[in-house]
Amino acid sequence: MCGIFGIWSEKTVEIGPILHDGLLGLQHRGQEGTGVMIANASGEKHPIHSRRISTSESSVRHFFDKNDHLSRIISNKAIGHNRYSTAGSVATIDNLQPFVRDTRHGVVGIAHNGTLLDSERQRADLMKRGYSFQSDSDSEIILGYIALSKKADLVSAVIECLSCVRGAYSLLIMNENKIIAARDPHGFRPLSLATFDHGYVISSETCAFGFVEKSHGVRYLRDVEPGEVVVINAEGLNSLRPFPKAILRPCVFELIYFGRPDSKIFGRDGFEFRMQLGQEHGRAYSFKPTCVVGIPDSANYFADGLAETLKIPHRRALVRSHYTARTFISPDGAKRSNKVRLKLSPIRSLIEDEDLALADDSIVRGPTSKKTVSMARGCKPKSITFCVSCPPLIGYCPYGIDIKADEELIANKRSIDEIRRFIGADELLYLPLESLKKAAGENFCYGCFTGDYPII
């Protein structure tokens, strides 16, 4: 799910503040570490790059505070990465991106969002050919293929590399004279382009463009298309389509949970889509709660749509502390459960004696939902119906969500009534799959709900 961000400027600028703002706008996509690669405008061979990881969560602000010299660097290009671990060890600095390597194409760095398939075989193949890995992350396989390529230029090496890998990737690749952006042909993960006063900005999500200082004039241009390779250099922006067209299968969970509601995700407004899920949920069932309480922040717009359809109030009865990180993407299960207590605080008077529709985006492993229901139950509602904005998650994700095995998922091994009893709700209502498809359309990956994956 990681967040990637890049800048290309026609002239040298103070690039650190732009990089800071863009990565801060993507903090929700990764909180285990931040890394950057900044071209050295003085003409020296090696780029400036810095990495950091903490055993808890790494914040973008903390990273730039610890590396305050970055804010003074004058440069014309840079890439950055917020890590959310789906492959490779969590608490090791070696797995932080961008990965940087001296190659025949100059010093090359990559920032990758997604997960590659068949990575163990490809890793073994690259090692047999003489490549020495610096990390145990699947993302470094891309850099390995580029480093061993005999192609005369970096763009050709990247295209050759991407023809060798399978899986989900949104990529930024940089050397001394260009930035390359690419998405896999199925378009699993988002990647967007914007213009600014002196060049281009590339980001995992459009929300990051709004974080960049307004004086830079950042304007959303378009998405990098599935299967497209975009090259940005002194000659401008060049779009290449080197791969055969594939069936589009963007990840529907990006719209349900991962992306910010103020992002345009796969061409859809995030907040509007989530409201539509609430409307579909309200039409799918006949039940009569007296109020809806959304579990903040990711379920707020779902709860708005649900309350609107049921013609009852949406009460902000769970107050979120914004000084805690996102629960789902925490790599540690015990920390996920503890964060519910630290993140949410109920307002008793808005819940007491109500027939409550408690609305959330999803139930993944279960303990987080159980803690939330218990918190609401302590405020003495008459009843709690737990409403979920998606169908039961029954299958792991091979494309970049940290669900590595079906057994992690509570819905994979329990019936809906067993899940209801586990979380402590009086009733549990998942959004039916047909309702989700009605809102999203057929051209999405629904593998985590169906077990049917586009590529495996």
N, C-alpha and C positions, 0 to 999 in steps of 0.2 A: 504493500500500500504506500510505500515511501513517497515523500515529496521531493521533486526535483525542480530546479530553477536555474535559468541561465540568462545572461545579458551579452549582447553584441552591440558595440557602439562604433559609429564611424569616426569618432574622435575620442581622445582619452578624457575620462571623467573620474570623479571620486566614486569608485565603483562599490566600495564596501557598504555604504549606507543603502544603496539599491539592493544589494545582495541580502543584507540584513532584513530589510522590509519584506522582500519577496519570500524569504525562508520563514519569517515570522508568520506570514499569511498562510503558510503550509504546515505550521506546527502541529495541527490536528492530524496530519498524516503520518507523523513519526516523532517519537519523543525519547528515543534511546541514544541519540547522538546526532551531531551536526558536523558536516565537513564542507570545505570549499576548495576550489582551485581557481587562482586568479593569475592571469597572464602578467608577466613582468614587463611593464612599459619601457624599462630602461634598455631593453634589447638583450639582456642576459639570456642564456640558453634555458635555464630552468624556471618554471613557473613558481610562484609563491603558493604554497598550500599548507593547510593546517587542519588538524583533526582533533576530535575530543569525544570521549564517552564517559559516562558515569555509571556506577552500579545501580543508581536509581534512574530517574529520567533526566535527560539532558535537554535544556531549553536553549532556543536560539539566542535569547538575550544573554544567557550565561556564557554561551560560546563566544559571542562578540565582546562581552565584557572581559573575558580572559584573554582575548586576542585583539585588544583595542587598536593595535597598529594597523589592522585591516581597514579601519575606517578612513585611514589617511592615504591609502594606496591609490595612485593614479594609474588607470589601466583602461583598456577598451573591450575586455571580454573576461567572463568568469562563469563558472558553474558551481552549484551547491546542492546539497543533499541532506534531508532529514531522514534518519533511519527508523524503520519499523521492521524488525527482524522476522523473516519468514523462512530463510535458509541461512545456515551458519550460526556460530555461537553468538549469544547475546552480548555478554559483558566482555568484549575484547575490542581494543582499538583497531586491530588489524582488519576487522570487518566494516569499519566505517568507510563511507565513500565521500568524494570521488576516489576511485582507484587510479593511481598515477604510475605510468611506466615509461621509461626511455626506450623508444622503438626506432625503426628505420624511417618512420614517418614523423620523427621528432618526439618530444615529450607529449604523451597522450593521456588524457584523463577521461573516465566515464562515470556517469551517474545513472543508475538503473532503477526503475520502478517496475516490479513484476516478479515472476518466478519462471525459470527455465525448466523444461522437462528433460529427462534423460541426462541430468547434469553429472551423475557419477561416471557414466561411460565417457562423456566428453572430457571430463576432468582427467580421467586416466589416459585418454588419447593425447591430450595436450602435454601431459607429463612425459609420456613416451617420446613425444617429439621434441622434448627439451625445455618446455616451459616450466618455470619454477613459480609456484603459487605463493602469494603473500598472505592469503586469507583462506577460510573454508567456505566462503560465500559463492553461490552459483553465479553471481554477477561478474566475478572476475574471469569467468570462462569467455565472456565477450572480449575482454581486453587481451586474453591469451590468444584467441584466434587472430585478432588484429596484429598483435606483436609478431606472430609467426608468419603472417601473410607475406607473400613475395610480390604483391601488387605494387605498382610504381607510385601510387598516391593513396592518401588516407581514405578518400571517399570510396575508391574501388575496394580497398581492404575492408571497410565497414560493410559494404554490400556483400562481399564474399563471406564475411563472418556471419551476417544475418541469414544468409542462405543455408548456413550449417546448423543453426539453432532452432529449437521449437519451444513454444510456450508464450508467455505474456511478457512483453517489454514495451515500455516507453523509455526512451533513452536520450541522454545528452552526452555527446562526445566532443572533446575539445583538444586541439593542439595549438601551436604558436600562431597559426594564421586563420583558423576557422572554428566554427561550432557546427556540429551536425546533430539534428534532432530526428528521431525515428520512432514509429509505432509498428507493432506487429500487425500482420495482415488481417487478423480477426478483430483488432481494436479493443482488446480486453481492458486496458487501462487508459485514462484520459491524458491528453497533452495538448496545450493550447498556445497559440502565438499571439503576440501583441506588438504594436509599433510604439516607439516613444520618440522623443524629439531628435535623437541621434542614432536610432537604429531599431533593434528588435529585442523583445523579451520573450522567453519561453517558460511555461509553468505547467505543473501537473494540474492546477485548477485556475480558473479565471478569477477567483476571489483574491488571489495573491496580487493581481494587477492593481486592485483597489488599495492595497496596503502601501504601494510604492508612492513616494512623495509626489503630490499632485503637480508640482512644478515641472516634473519630467514629461508630462503629457502622455502617459501610457493609455493606449486605446486598444481594446480587444480587436484582433483582426479575424482570426478563424482558428479552428482546430487543426492540428497536424492530422492528416487523414490516415486511416488504417492502411498499412503497407507503404506509406510515403516516407521518403528520406529527404529532409530539408537541409540544404547546405547554406550557411550564412558566412560570407567572407567579404573582402574588400570590394568584390564585384556586385554585392547585394545578396538577395535571396534567390536560390535556385531550387526548384522542386523536382525530384526524381521519383519515378514509379517503377522500380526495378523488379518487383515481384508479381506473380500472378494474383489476380483477385481471389479473395477467399470470402466465405460466408461471414458476415458481420456477427460478432457475438460479444459486444461490450458487457461488462459485469453489471448486472442490475443492482448489486449490493452497493455499488458506488452511489447510486441514486437513493437507495433506501437509508444508508447510514454513513458511509465513508465521507462523501463529499460534503462541503459546507452548503447550507441552504442558499447562500448568496452567490454560489457558483453556477455557471452554466455548464452542465455535465452532459456530454454526448448530445449537445444541442438542446437540452431541456433545462429549464429553470428548476434548481433543486427544491426550493420552497414550494413551488407550485405542484411539482410531482408528489411531494409528501402530503400536501393537502388533498390531492386527488386520491391517494391511498386511504386517507381517513374517510373521504366521501364513499369510496367503494366499500370500505369496512362497514360503515353505517347502513348501507343498503343491503349488505350480505346477511345480516342477522336481525332477528326481531327480539330486542331486549330493551328494557326501559330504565336505564340509570338516571339519577337526578343531576349528576354533573360528571364532567370529564376532567381528569387530572393527568396532564402529560408529564412524562419523566424527562426532565431537561438534560441537554438541550436538543438532542437529535430527534426527539419525538414531539417537539412542540407543534410543528406544522401539521403532522399527522393528527395530533389531538385537536387542532383547530378545525380540520376538515371533518373529523368525526363528530365534534360538538355541533358544527354547523348543520350537518345532515340530520342528527338526532334532535336538533332544536333545543339543546340544553346548554348551560354555560360551560366554558372551559376555564377552570379555576387554576391559577398558578399557585398550587398549594404545596409544591415541593420546590424549595429555593436551593439553587445550586451555588456552591462556592467555586469561583473561577480561578482559585489558586491551587486547584488540584487538576491533574491531567486526565485525559480520557480513560475510561475504565476498560473498555474492550481491548484496546491495543496495548495495555500493560502486559509485559511478558510473564509476570508472576501471578499465579492463581490466588495466593493468599492476599497479595496486594490488591488484586481486583476486588475481592470481597470487602476488604477493609476500607477501600476508597469510597464505597457506597455510603458508609457512615460519615466519612469526612467530606464527601462531595454534596450530599443532599440533607436538607433540614426541612421537616414538615411544618406546615401551619395548621395546627389542630382544629381551629374554628372553621376552617374551610372544608374539612373532611368529616368531622364528627356528625353522626346520624344521617349521613348521606348514603345512597346506593351509588357506589363509586365505580366509574369506568376508568381504570388505571391504564394509561396508554403508553406503550413502548415500541421502539422500532423493531426489536427482535429479541428472542431468547436463544442464547448460544449454548453456554455450558450449564446455566441454571442457578448457581449460588447468588449471583448478582440480583436476579429477579426475586429470589427468595428473600434476600435482605430488604429489598425495596418494599415488597408486600408486607413484610413484618413491620417495617417502619410505619407504613400507612395503617396497618391493623392497630398499632398502638394508639392511634388517634380516634378509635372507636367508631368507624363507619358502620352502617347497617350491613353492607355487603360490599365485596370487591370483585368486579369482573375485570380480568386482565386481558386487554386488547392489544394484539400484536400486528404491526403493519406489514408483515410478510408471512408466508407459509412456514411450517416447521422446517428448520435446518437439519437435514438428514445426512448430508455428504460433505466431506472435506473439500477444500479448495486447492487445486493444483496451480493456480494462476496468481497467487500473491496475497492471500489472506492467511493469517496465522492460525489455521485450523489444519493440522497435519494428519489427523486420523479421524475416521468416522466416530470412533469411540469417545472422542472428546465432546460430542454433541449430545445433549440430553434427549433430543427428539429421535436420535438414531436408535436408542435402546429402551425408550419408554413410550407408552401410549399417551395421547393428549390428556386423558384423565389422570394418569400417573404423574405427568408433569404438573397438572393442576394441583394435585395433592402435595407434591414436592415443594412447589413455590408458595403454597398456602392460600391460593385464591379460591373464591366460591365458584367462579366460572372462568374458563379460559377460552378465548376466541381468537384464533389465528385468521389472518386474511387468506381466503381461498386462493389457490394458484391461478384459477381462471380470472379472478378479480385483479390479481397482480398483472397478469398478461394483458388484461383489458386496459390497464393504466399505462403499461410500458410498451406493449407491442411484442411481436414474436421474435424480433431480431436481437435478443439479448441472451446472455448465458444464464440459465437457470439451474446449473448443475448442482449447486448446494441444496436445492429444494427437490430435485428429481433424481439425482445420481447419473444424469445423462450429460456427458461432457463433450464439447466440440472436438477437442483433441486430447489425447491422453498418452 
